[in-house]
Amino acid sequence: MKAVLKMQYKGLGPVRYAEVLLLVIFVILALLWFTREPKFVAGWGALFPVDEDGASYVSDATTAFFIVFLLFIMPSKPCLVCSKWWRPECRFSARTCMVSGESERLLDWDTVQHKLPWNVVLLLGSGFAMAKAAECSGLSEWISFSLQTLRNVPPGTLAFIICCAVSLVTEVMSNVATTTLFLPILAQLAVTLSINPLYLMLPATVSASLAFMLPVATPPNAIAYSYGLFKAHEMVLLGILM
């Protein structure tokens, strides 16, 4: 096994310019995400205006779009200043790089169009949209009010019922969207029932991760399904057992 790994590692060849540049861009992405609103100090997000509710117009999605924009404009081969310190065989003139367009970019639209699993994007996005719609339409508050009839149910039994309900919902909605929908409801329900909110919210959070049946349930399921090696009904048959 060790020999196979060494052989595969040698087959990768030397580190290329595009790989180094992609690593640098990834580090920039992580730093921008961590420093946008670090809580203990004012982040760079405070430099931008806020809406009527006090929330900044800049979000994590803004950072992601900025990084994608960089991928579309950054060349995949060294040119100009970079060619002076990179390998000599990779050098080419500024005219070739900037005018003739021979320098490919790190990312192009043709690659995005054919390689990006759009079905996975729609599946996960629809789950977040459903959670946001339930919050804005007042459905979350209505569900919380309806669950007040459970005030006479023992807390242990109530936690078990909640775990079963969340496990079923998370099969047709992403786990993040499920927790976004249920946790505010459970927090308000716990206050109404005069019990510790963690007693209901913690089991619900763990149950939201028990999603094995459908691609939309969790990103790992969606990634595995995007390869097209099996169908949805096959995931359901195995997921029921898990």
N, C-alpha and C positions, 0 to 999 in steps of 0.2 A: 504494500500500500504506500509506503514511504517513497519507494522508487517511482511509482506511478505519479505521485504528487510532484516529485522533483522534475520528472520528464514533462509533465503538463506545465509546470512553472517556467521551465526553460523554453517551452514552445511559445510562451507569450512574447518573448523578445524584449528589447529595451523599451523603457517608458517613452511614449510618444508625446509630442507637444500637446495634442488635443486632450490626452488623458490628464496631463498636469493642469492644463487650463480648466478642465471640467472639475477637478478637485478643488481648485482655487474658488471657482464659482459656487460650488457646494458649501465650502466653508463660509463664504460671504452670505449665502442664504441662511445658514444656521445662525450666524451672528446677528443678522437682521431680525430673524424671528425672536431670538432671545432678548435682544435689546430694544425691541419696539415698545414694550410695556413691562419692564421687569418688576414693577410694583414697589420695590424698596427705594428706587430712584426714578426720576422722570426720564422716560425713554425718548427715542427720536420721534415716536409717534405724537408726542406733545407739541411738536413743531407745526403740525397741520391743524386746520380748523376742525371743530366738532359740530355735531348736529344739535337739534333742539333738546334731545335727551341727554346731551353731554358725552355721547359716544363719538370717538374719532372716526373720520371718514377713511382713515388708513387702517387696514386689517391685514391678517396673514395672507389673504388672497392677493392683496396689492403687492406684497413682497414676492409672492410666487410669480405673478405676471411680469414683474420687473426682471426676475431671473430668466424667465422664458424669453423675454425680449433680448436679453444679453446673449442667450444661446443662438438666437436667430441672426445676430449681427457679428458675433465674434468669429474670426477665421479659424479653421481647423489646422492650418499650417502657419508656421512663423513667418512674419514679414516685417519690413521696416526695422524698428528698433530691436524686435525680438530675434530677428535673424542674425544679429551680431553676436549674441551669446549662445544661440542654439547650434546644433550640429551644422557644419559647413555644407553638407550635401543637401540640406533642407532649405538653403537660402535661395531666394529668387528676388528679382528686382521689384521696386515699389510699383512700377508701371504694370508688371504682370499681376501683382497682387491686387491693386486697387482699380485698374482699368479693364484688363481683359477678363476679370472675373474667374480666373483659374483657381483662386483660393476658395475652397468650399467652406461653408459655415459649419459650426458645430451641430446645428439643427436646421433642417429645411422643412417646408410644408409638405412635400411629397412623403417624407418619412413619417411625419405626424399623421397624415391622412391614412396611410396604409398600415402603420405599426401600432398606433394608439388604439386600445380596445374601447371604442366609443360606447359599446353596449354596457361595459362595466361603469363608465362615467355616468351614463343615464340611470343605471340601477342605483348606484350610491347617491347620486344627486336627487333622485326622486324620494329616497328615504329622508334626506335632510329637508326637502321641500314639504313632505307630509308632517314632519315634526314642527316646522315653523308655522305651517298652516293651522295645526291644532293649537298652537300657542296664541297666534294672532286672532283666531276666530272665537276664542273663548271655550273651545272644547276641553282644554285641560282643566279649567275651573269647573266646568259642568261635571266632568268625571269625578273630580275631587269632591264635589258636593254630593254626588250620587253615592260615593263610597262611604259617606258618613253613616249609612245604615249598618256598617260593620263594626260600630263602636262596642257592641256586646260580644263580639268574637274574641276569643283569647288571642293575645299577641303572637304566640307561636303559630297558631293556626292561620292567622292573618298573614304572617310572613311567608308561610308555605303557599297560600293562595296567590300572593303577589309573585312569588318565584315562578309558579306555573304559568301565570298570565304573561309575565315578561318573557319567559322562554318561548311561548307561542308567538308573541308579537315580533320578537327579534328574528324569527325565521323569515318574515316577509319585509323586514325593515332593517337597515344597518344597525349594528349595536350602538354606535354613537348616537344615531337618531333616536333609537329606542330609549336610551338613558336621558337624552335631552327632553323627550316627551314625558317620561314617567317620573323622573326625580323631583321636578317641581310639584307634581301632583302628590307624591308620597310625602314630601316635606310638609305640605299644607295639611294633608291627612293626619300626619303624626301630631302636629300642633293641635288639631281638632280633637284627637283622641287622647291628648296629654301624655304622650309617650316620647321617648328619645327618637328623633328622626333617623338616626343611624341604624336603629333596629329594623327599619323598613327599607331604607335606601341602600344599605350595604348589601343585603341579600339580592336586591333587585339589580344592582350593578354587576354582581358576579353572575347572575342568571342571564344577563344580556350578552355575556360572552359565550354562553352555551348554544352556539348557532352552528349547526353542521349540515342542514338540509338543503338550503337554496343558495345560489350565488350572491343574492342581494344581502344575505344575512350579515356578512362580515367581509372586509377587504381580502383576507387570505382566500376565502371561498371564491370570490370574484376573480382573483388572479389565477387560481387553479382552473377555473371554468373557462377563462379567456383563451387557454391553449387549445381548446376544442378536442381534447382527448376523451371526454366522456360527456354524457348528456345530463340534463337537469333531473330527469326521473331516476337516474342512477345515483345521483347525490342524495335524493330524497330517501331511497331505499336504504342506503348506508347510514344516512343521518338519523333516521328514526331509531336505529339500534344504539347510536351514540348518545 
